């Protein structure tokens, strides 16, 4: 298992200076990133990653609302092996029929991704856990409808905000989970109140341990009241200390 940084965390800095932001990420100690909406910036981002020796094992892109061929082609150029759909709005998680339709669309996207040698996944928010379908969470109902090669990236903070125990949810989802988002804070929807890993109410290390087929743990802040570069540095330092290594991206 290795660590990455979701670049959405640094979106404001990226808009001002993409190459400089990527350089700072490398200087902090990250060796991997998770880009978002990367089609528009693929050329500049790819150059910055190469210059700083960074890789992007996963990336977020709106697979179910934008041109999939364009997304997969950009992902291939960037070396992104797993493209993750990051957002399906809350109203699409209230009925079994809507969830079935979303699963069918993602399965179709995965078949197209396979033509490019790219795997497809899904990233949750809190509403997939707040909604109950056929006696379980909407997220778990959805997972059972996915083709075997479609993976999950569980945002463990939003699982908790959605009223579920992330350790228990990860245990139930099992080997489907290949990525998790690691974030911490007071477990509410005030994103500015999010904190570096180990400083909030999430049992971060228990969560990581519960993801038994985890490939990458992705550090993320949806927002942050402090200096965001200090925040991600504190998160990485906490995770590395717990892992007993000084380098993000080293094997556990």
N, C-alpha and C positions, 0 to 999 in steps of 0.2 A: 504494500500500500504506500502511496505517496501523497504529497500535498500540492495543491494548486491554488490559484487566486482567481475568483470570478471577476473579470474586468469591469463588469457593471458597477462594482464597488467603487471604481476609480473613473467613472464616466465623466465627471466634471473636469478632472485633470486631463483625461484623454482628449476631450474636445478642445482644450487649449494647446496641448503638446503631446501628441501620441508617442513619438519616439522617446521623448524625455521621461514620460510616465513609465514606459516599458523598461527603460534603463533603471529607473528607481526600483521597480519591482525586482529586477535581477540583483541590484545592490542590497536590497533587504534580505535576499537569500532564497527567493522562490526560483525554482527551475522550470515550473510549468504554469500555464495560465489557461483560463477558460473564457474565450472571447464570447461576445454577444453581438447579435445583428452584424455579423462580420463580412457580409457581402460587400457593403459599401466601402469598407476600409481594408479589404483583403490585401491589396498590393503593399500599402504602407505598413500595415500590421505585420505582414510576412517578413518584410525587410527588417523591421525592428526586432522581431523575435529572433531572426537569424543572427543579427548583429550582437545580440546579448546572450546567445546560446540557450534560448528558451524554447520549449515545445508546447503544443496545445493538444493534449489528448482528447479533449472534449470541447464542444462549443454550443452555445444557445442560438437558435434561429427559429423564426415563425414558420415552421414546416407546413402547418395546416392552413395558412393564410397567404403565403407568398410562393414564388416560383421555386419548386423543389429542385429542378435541374440546376438552376443558378446557385442555389444554396449548396448543393452537394459538390458542384464543380469548384466553388470557392473553398469549401471544406477540404477537398482533396489537395488543392494548391497549398493550403496552410498546414497540411498534415494532420488535420482533425479526423480522428478515427470514429468518433461517436458524436452525432448531431442530436441535440436535445430540444424538444419543443418545450418552451419555458412557461407558457401561459395559456390556459383555456379558462374563460371567465366563469364566475360562480354560478351563473344561471344555467350553465351547461352540465352541472353536476347534481341536479335535483331529481332527475328521473332516470330509470333504468334505460329507457329508450334513447335518451340523449347521450348517456355514457356509452351505450353500445355503438352509436353512430361515431362518436369520437374515437373509440377503440378501432373501429373498422378503418377510419381515415388514417390513423397512425400506423396500423398494420400495412396499409397500402403504401404509405410513405416509406416504411421499412423495406418493402420489396423494391421500390425504386432506389433507395439508398444502397441496397445490396449490389445493384448494377454498377455502382461506383466503388464498391468495397468498403462502404461506410455503414456503421450500425446506427440505429435510431433509438432514442430514449424519451422519457417524459419527466418533467420537473413539477412538483406540486407547490401549491400555496396552502392556506389554512382551510379554505372552503371545501376541498376534497376530503377533509377529515371531519368537518362539521356536519356534512351531509351524510345521512344514513340511507343505504339502499339494500333491501333484502337482508336486513339484520346485521350489516357490517358497514364499515366506512365506504364512501364512494370510491376512494382511491384503491381499496382492496378489491372491490367489485370490478373496477376497471382493470386492475392487474391481471385478474383471472381471464379477461377477454383478450389479452394481448398475445400475439404470436410468441413462441419461445425465444426468438432472437431479439425481441424488443426489451430494452432494459429500463430500469427506473433510476432516477437521481432524486433521492428523498431529501427534501429540505427539512431537516430535523427540527429547526426552530419553528417553522410554520406548522409542523405536526403538533408540537406542544401548544402553540397558540390556538390551534383548532380543537384543543381539549383532549388530545390523545397522548399517551406515553410513547415517546419516540423509540425507546428501547423495545417495547412490546410490539409496536408496529413494524419495526425493522426485523424483529424475530419472525413475525408472521409472514412478511413479504419474502424473507429468505434470500435465495441466490439470485432473484430478479434484480436486487439492488447492487449496482456496480459503482455508483457514485453517491456521495452525500454532500449536502451543503452544511458546513460547520459555521454556526453563528451563535451568539449568546446575547443575553439581555433579560429584561423583566417579564418576558412572555406576554406581550400585548402588541397591539398594532401600531404603536408609536415607534416608527422606524428610527427616529433620531435618538431614541433611548437605547438602541442596540450597543453592545459592549464587546470588547475583545474576548476571545475564547477563554473560558475559565473564570470570568469575572461576573457572570450573571447566574441565572437560575437553571440553565441547562447542564445536565450531567454529561459534559462533552466527552469525557474519556469512556464512560459507559456506553454512550451512543456509538462511538467509533468501534468499540469492541463488539457491539451487537450486529454490526453490518459484516456478516461473516464472509461475504464474497466481494468485499470492497476493493476496488482498484485505485480510486483517487478520492481523497477527502478535499473538498473545495471550500476554502475560506471565503466568506462573503459577508458584507454589510449591505443592507438595503439602503441605509443612510447612517450617519454618525455625527454626533455633536462636536467631536474633537477633531484633531488632525488625522485624516484618514490614513496617511502613510504610517503614522505612529500606531494607529489602531491595528493595521494589518501586520505590522512588525511585532506587536505584542502578542497577537494571536499565533503567529508562526513560532515565536520564541516559546510560548506555552506548549504548543504541540510538539515541538522538537525536544523540549526538556522531558516531556512525558514519554516520548518515543526513545529517548536516550541517544539521539543523534544530533549533530550540529548542522545537517544539511537537509533542507526540504527536498523531497524527491528521492531520498535514500530509502532503501527497502526496510520495512519494519522487521 
